[in-house]
Amino acid sequence: MGNTGSSSGRPHHDETVDYGHLSPQGVYTGSKDWNHAIVTQLIVDRKLGPFYRPLEDYNDGWDDEQILAARKDTPDADSGHSDPLAARVDSRDGARPPLPTKRPSNLKEPSRCPEASLYRGAIECPICFLYYPPNINHSRCCDQAICTECFVQIKRTEPTTTHLVSEPAACPYCVQENFGVVYTPPSWRAGIGSEGMTPPSWADAPRGSQQGIPSPTAVHKRRRKSFGHDSPEVVTTDQIRPDWEAKLAAVRAAVTRRANRRIIMRQVGDRLIPIGVTSGRVHALPTAEGAEGESGSGNGSRRRRGQRPNGQADLSQLLGQMGLGGQDLEEVTGPSRVKW
C-alpha cells in the first residue's frame, strides 16, 4: 500500500544499474573533478560500468554470505545510496573476512541478495587490487581490466604557466595515448532501464550456480581487438572531463596577459619611479617633471646615471610586491619602454 513504483518487487534498485551504483563507493578520497552528469548518463546507457561495491578478497569456493561479508565498507556519506537489504546482511555478517566453517544460522534462504551471484567469478582490478563482477571495463588498446573507480581518476596533465600543453591521458598498462575503455554489459538488465524486463532468477538457482551470468573468460574473449579512441564503443577520459580545452585556454590567456604587462615608470629628479602596471602598451612618459631636478651642466646627467641602481632597487621591490620578483627591468618593460 502506498508503494508507487514497487510493483516489480525491486524498489531498492531504483537508483542502481545492474546492481551497481551511480556514484563512487569510497575507493578513493579527494576531489571528484569529472563531470558527474556525463558519467551517470554513460552508466545508465550501459557504455560505462557502474560503480560496484568491491570485494576486499575473493575465493571461488565462497558461498553467498561469505561474498557479501567480504565487500568493502562504504563511507558514511554514501550510506544513503547503499542497498538496504545488503546493509542488513552486512550487519549480521560483519565486515571482517568470512570463515568457511562459520555461517549465520538465521539466514533461511540460500541467496538473500542477487548481488552475491553477481560476484561469482570476480575479477581483480590491477590498479586498486579490489575485486569486481566479471562485467568490468577493459582498456580499448590492450584489453586490460579496469574498474570505473580507477578509470574516473585518470585524466590529462594539467597545463601550467611553464608548460602550456595538456597532454592526453595515457593507458596505465601499455602507455598508449588517448586512454579509453570499452564496457560489455551483461545479457540481463536490472535497476534503471529494466522496466518491463524479467530480472535474472538467481535466487531460484542452486547455490554456487552461475546460471544467467557469463563467465569472466567468455566476457574477456569477446574483446580481443583494439579500438580507436574515436570509436563509438569507447569512452575516453576526455569525454568525462570535456572542460579540459577551456582550462588550457584560460592558462594560456593568463600567461599572455602576464607577458603583456608593462611597468609604468616616471622620472622624477634623479630617480626613476615606478607608478603602476598596465596590461597594454605603455606610451611615452612626460619628462617635464624631471626637468626641475636637472642642473644645466653635464654633471647632472652623469650623476643620474651613477644613481640608477637606486631606482632599480626600488623597482625590484615593487616587482616583488606585484608577484614579478626575480625579473630584470628589461624583461618586464622591454628595453624600449623606459626613458632615462
C-alpha positions as CSV (number, residue, x, y, z in Angstrom):
1,M,0.0,0.0,0.0
2,G,1.4,3.4,-1.0
3,N,4.4,1.9,-2.7
4,T,4.4,3.5,-6.1
5,G,6.9,2.0,-8.4
6,S,7.5,-1.0,-6.2
7,S,5.2,-3.4,-8.0
8,S,8.2,-5.1,-9.5
9,G,9.4,-6.1,-6.0
10,R,12.8,-4.3,-6.5
11,P,12.2,-0.8,-5.0
12,H,15.8,-0.7,-3.6
13,H,17.3,-0.9,-7.1
14,D,15.7,2.3,-8.4
15,E,19.0,4.2,-8.2
16,T,21.2,1.4,-9.5
17,V,22.1,-0.1,-12.8
18,D,22.7,-3.9,-13.0
19,Y,23.1,-3.8,-9.2
20,G,25.8,-1.2,-9.5
21,H,25.7,2.4,-8.2
22,L,25.8,5.7,-10.0
23,S,28.3,7.3,-7.6
24,P,31.7,6.1,-6.3
25,Q,31.8,3.7,-3.4
26,G,34.7,5.2,-1.4
27,V,37.7,3.5,-3.0
28,Y,39.4,6.9,-3.5
29,T,39.2,10.1,-1.5
30,G,39.7,13.6,-2.7
31,S,38.1,15.9,-5.3
32,K,35.8,14.3,-7.8
33,D,36.5,16.7,-10.7
34,W,34.9,14.7,-13.5
35,N,31.5,15.6,-15.0
36,H,29.1,13.7,-12.8
37,A,26.1,14.1,-15.2
38,I,28.1,12.7,-18.1
39,V,29.4,9.7,-16.1
40,T,25.9,9.0,-14.7
41,Q,24.4,9.1,-18.2
42,L,27.1,6.8,-19.6
43,I,26.4,4.3,-16.8
44,V,22.6,4.4,-17.5
45,D,23.3,3.9,-21.2
46,R,25.5,0.9,-20.3
47,K,28.5,2.4,-22.0
48,L,30.5,2.5,-18.8
49,G,30.5,0.0,-15.9
50,P,28.6,1.0,-12.8
51,F,30.3,1.8,-9.5
52,Y,30.2,-1.6,-8.0
53,R,30.9,-2.1,-4.3
54,P,34.2,-4.0,-4.5
55,L,35.3,-7.1,-2.6
56,E,38.4,-6.9,-0.4
57,D,39.1,-10.5,-1.3
58,Y,37.6,-13.3,-3.3
59,N,37.6,-17.1,-3.4
60,D,35.8,-19.3,-5.8
61,G,34.7,-21.6,-3.0
62,W,32.9,-18.9,-1.0
63,D,29.1,-19.1,-0.6
64,D,26.8,-16.1,-1.0
65,E,27.1,-14.9,2.7
66,Q,30.9,-15.0,2.6
67,I,30.9,-13.0,-0.6
68,L,28.6,-10.3,0.9
69,A,30.7,-10.1,4.0
70,A,33.9,-9.5,2.0
71,R,32.6,-6.3,0.4
72,K,34.4,-3.1,1.2
73,D,32.8,-0.8,3.7
74,T,31.3,2.3,2.1
75,P,31.9,5.8,3.7
76,D,29.1,7.2,5.8
77,A,28.4,10.0,3.3
78,D,27.3,7.4,0.8
79,S,25.2,5.3,3.2
80,G,22.0,6.8,1.8
81,H,22.8,5.2,-1.6
82,S,23.6,1.7,-0.3
83,D,21.3,-1.3,-0.7
84,P,19.1,-1.6,2.4
85,L,18.8,-5.4,2.1
86,A,22.6,-5.7,1.6
87,A,23.1,-3.5,4.7
88,R,21.0,-5.8,6.8
89,V,23.1,-8.8,5.6
90,D,26.3,-6.9,6.3
91,S,25.1,-6.0,9.8
92,R,24.6,-9.7,10.6
93,D,27.8,-11.0,9.0
94,G,30.1,-8.2,9.9
95,A,32.8,-6.5,7.8
96,R,35.6,-9.0,8.7
97,P,36.7,-11.7,6.2
98,P,34.3,-14.6,6.5
99,L,35.3,-18.1,7.7
100,P,34.3,-21.0,5.5
101,T,33.1,-23.1,8.5
102,K,31.1,-20.3,10.2
103,R,27.7,-19.3,8.8
104,P,24.9,-17.2,10.3
105,S,22.1,-19.6,11.4
106,N,19.3,-17.1,10.9
107,L,19.8,-17.0,7.1
108,K,17.0,-19.2,5.8
109,E,17.2,-18.6,2.1
110,P,20.2,-19.8,0.0
111,S,20.6,-16.4,-1.6
112,R,19.1,-13.4,0.1
113,C,20.8,-10.9,-2.3
114,P,21.1,-11.4,-6.0
115,E,24.3,-9.3,-5.8
116,A,26.1,-12.3,-4.3
117,S,25.6,-14.3,-7.5
118,L,26.8,-11.2,-9.5
119,Y,30.2,-11.5,-7.9
120,R,30.7,-15.1,-9.0
121,G,34.0,-15.3,-11.0
122,A,35.0,-11.8,-9.7
123,I,37.9,-10.1,-11.5
124,E,40.7,-8.1,-9.7
125,C,41.4,-4.6,-10.9
126,P,45.2,-4.4,-11.4
127,I,45.2,-0.8,-10.2
128,C,43.3,-0.8,-6.9
129,F,43.7,-4.5,-6.3
130,L,40.0,-5.0,-5.4
131,Y,37.6,-7.5,-6.9
132,Y,34.6,-6.6,-9.1
133,P,31.9,-8.5,-11.0
134,P,33.1,-10.1,-14.3
135,N,31.3,-7.3,-16.4
136,I,34.1,-4.9,-15.8
137,N,35.6,-2.2,-18.1
138,H,38.5,-3.1,-20.3
139,S,41.1,-0.8,-21.9
140,R,40.4,-0.1,-25.5
141,C,44.0,-0.6,-26.5
142,C,45.4,-3.6,-24.6
143,D,42.2,-5.1,-23.3
144,Q,43.2,-4.9,-19.6
145,A,40.5,-4.8,-16.9
146,I,39.9,-1.6,-15.0
147,C,37.1,-0.6,-12.6
148,T,35.1,2.6,-13.0
149,E,36.5,3.9,-9.7
150,C,40.0,3.8,-11.2
151,F,39.0,5.0,-14.6
152,V,37.5,8.3,-13.5
153,Q,40.8,9.1,-11.7
154,I,42.8,9.1,-14.9
155,K,43.0,12.5,-16.7
156,R,45.1,14.7,-18.9
157,T,48.1,16.5,-17.4
158,E,47.2,19.9,-16.1
159,P,48.7,22.9,-18.0
160,T,50.9,25.3,-16.1
161,T,52.4,28.7,-16.8
162,T,55.7,27.0,-17.8
163,H,54.1,24.0,-19.7
164,L,51.3,25.3,-21.9
165,V,50.3,21.8,-23.1
166,S,47.6,19.5,-21.9
167,E,48.9,16.0,-22.9
168,P,46.3,13.3,-23.5
169,A,46.0,10.7,-20.8
170,A,48.0,7.5,-21.5
171,C,46.9,3.9,-20.8
172,P,48.3,2.9,-17.4
173,Y,49.2,-0.5,-18.9
174,C,50.6,0.0,-22.4
175,V,51.1,3.8,-22.2
176,Q,49.2,4.4,-25.4
177,E,47.8,7.9,-25.7
178,N,44.1,8.9,-25.6
179,F,43.2,6.3,-22.9
180,G,39.7,4.9,-23.1
181,V,37.6,1.9,-22.0
182,V,35.1,-0.4,-23.6
183,Y,32.3,-1.9,-21.4
184,T,30.5,-5.1,-22.3
185,P,27.2,-5.1,-20.2
186,P,25.6,-8.4,-19.1
187,S,22.9,-10.0,-21.1
188,W,20.3,-9.3,-18.4
189,R,19.2,-5.9,-17.0
190,A,18.3,-4.7,-13.5
191,G,17.6,-1.4,-12.0
192,I,17.3,1.7,-14.2
193,G,16.2,0.9,-17.7
194,S,14.9,-2.6,-16.8
195,E,11.3,-1.7,-16.8
196,G,9.2,-4.4,-18.4
197,M,12.1,-6.8,-18.5
198,T,12.3,-10.1,-16.5
199,P,15.0,-9.9,-13.8
200,P,17.6,-12.7,-13.6
201,S,16.3,-15.6,-11.5
202,W,19.4,-16.1,-9.4
203,A,17.6,-16.6,-6.1
204,D,16.0,-19.8,-7.6
205,A,19.3,-21.2,-8.9
206,P,21.2,-23.7,-6.8
207,R,23.9,-22.3,-4.5
208,G,27.1,-21.8,-6.4
209,S,25.4,-21.9,-9.8
210,Q,26.3,-19.3,-12.3
211,Q,23.2,-19.6,-14.4
212,G,22.5,-16.5,-16.4
213,I,25.9,-15.0,-15.6
214,P,28.5,-15.2,-18.3
215,S,31.9,-16.4,-17.1
216,P,34.7,-13.9,-16.9
217,T,36.7,-15.7,-19.6
218,A,33.7,-15.6,-22.0
219,V,33.3,-11.9,-21.5
220,H,37.0,-11.3,-21.9
221,K,37.3,-13.4,-25.1
222,R,34.6,-11.4,-26.8
223,R,37.0,-8.4,-26.7
224,R,40.2,-9.4,-28.4
225,K,40.6,-6.5,-30.8
226,S,41.9,-2.9,-30.2
227,F,39.5,0.0,-30.6
228,G,40.4,3.5,-31.8
229,H,39.9,6.3,-29.3
230,D,37.2,7.8,-31.6
231,S,35.2,4.5,-31.9
232,P,31.6,4.8,-30.7
233,E,32.1,1.9,-28.3
234,V,34.9,3.7,-26.5
235,V,34.6,6.1,-23.5
236,T,37.7,8.2,-23.2
237,T,38.9,10.3,-20.3
238,D,38.3,13.5,-22.3
239,Q,34.6,12.6,-22.5
240,I,34.1,12.7,-18.8
241,R,36.1,15.9,-18.5
242,P,35.0,18.0,-21.5
243,D,36.3,21.2,-20.0
244,W,40.0,20.4,-20.5
245,E,40.1,22.7,-23.5
246,A,38.7,25.6,-21.6
247,K,41.2,25.1,-18.8
248,L,44.1,25.1,-21.3
249,A,42.8,28.3,-22.9
250,A,42.4,30.0,-19.6
251,V,46.1,29.2,-18.6
252,R,47.3,30.4,-22.0
253,A,45.3,33.6,-21.7
254,A,46.7,34.3,-18.2
255,V,50.3,33.8,-19.5
256,T,49.6,36.1,-22.4
257,R,48.3,38.8,-20.1
258,R,51.3,38.5,-17.8
259,A,53.7,38.7,-20.8
260,N,52.0,41.9,-21.9
261,R,52.3,43.7,-18.6
262,R,54.4,46.8,-18.5
263,I,55.7,48.8,-15.6
264,I,54.8,52.5,-15.9
265,M,57.9,54.5,-15.0
266,R,58.2,58.2,-14.3
267,Q,61.4,60.1,-14.0
268,V,61.4,62.5,-11.0
269,G,64.6,64.3,-10.4
270,D,67.4,61.9,-10.4
271,R,65.3,58.8,-9.9
272,L,63.2,56.6,-12.0
273,I,59.9,55.9,-10.1
274,P,57.5,53.0,-10.9
275,I,54.0,54.3,-10.6
276,G,51.8,51.3,-11.8
277,V,51.2,48.4,-14.1
278,T,49.3,48.2,-17.3
279,S,48.2,45.3,-19.4
280,G,48.6,47.2,-22.7
281,R,51.4,49.1,-24.4
282,V,53.0,51.9,-22.4
283,H,53.1,55.2,-24.2
284,A,55.9,57.7,-23.9
285,L,56.0,59.3,-20.5
286,P,56.3,63.1,-20.0
287,T,59.6,64.3,-18.8
288,A,58.7,67.8,-17.8
289,E,58.8,66.9,-14.1
290,G,62.3,65.6,-14.4
291,A,63.5,68.9,-15.9
292,E,63.1,70.6,-12.5
293,G,65.9,68.5,-11.0
294,E,68.2,68.9,-13.9
295,S,71.1,71.4,-13.5
296,G,72.2,72.6,-16.9
297,S,75.6,71.0,-16.7
298,G,76.5,67.6,-17.9
299,N,77.5,66.6,-14.4
300,G,73.8,66.1,-13.5
301,S,73.3,63.7,-16.3
302,R,76.3,61.7,-15.3
303,R,75.2,61.8,-11.6
304,R,71.8,60.5,-12.6
305,R,73.3,57.6,-14.4
306,G,75.5,56.9,-11.4
307,Q,72.4,56.7,-9.2
308,R,70.5,54.4,-11.5
309,P,71.0,51.3,-9.2
310,N,68.9,53.1,-6.5
311,G,66.0,53.4,-8.9
312,Q,66.5,49.8,-9.9
313,A,66.3,48.7,-6.3
314,D,63.0,50.5,-5.8
315,L,61.7,48.8,-8.9
316,S,62.8,45.4,-7.7
317,Q,60.9,45.9,-4.5
318,L,57.8,46.9,-6.4
319,L,58.1,44.0,-8.7
320,G,58.3,41.7,-5.7
321,Q,55.1,43.1,-4.3
322,M,53.3,42.5,-7.6
323,G,54.5,38.9,-7.8
324,L,57.0,39.6,-10.5
325,G,60.1,39.4,-8.4
326,G,63.3,37.9,-9.8
327,Q,62.8,39.6,-13.2
328,D,65.1,42.3,-14.7
329,L,63.7,45.7,-15.7
330,E,64.3,44.8,-19.3
331,E,62.3,41.6,-19.0
332,V,59.2,43.3,-17.7
333,T,59.2,46.6,-19.6
334,G,61.4,45.9,-22.7
335,P,64.4,48.0,-23.5
336,S,62.3,50.5,-25.5
337,R,59.8,51.2,-22.7
338,V,61.9,53.2,-20.3
339,K,63.2,56.6,-20.9
340,W,66.2,57.7,-18.9
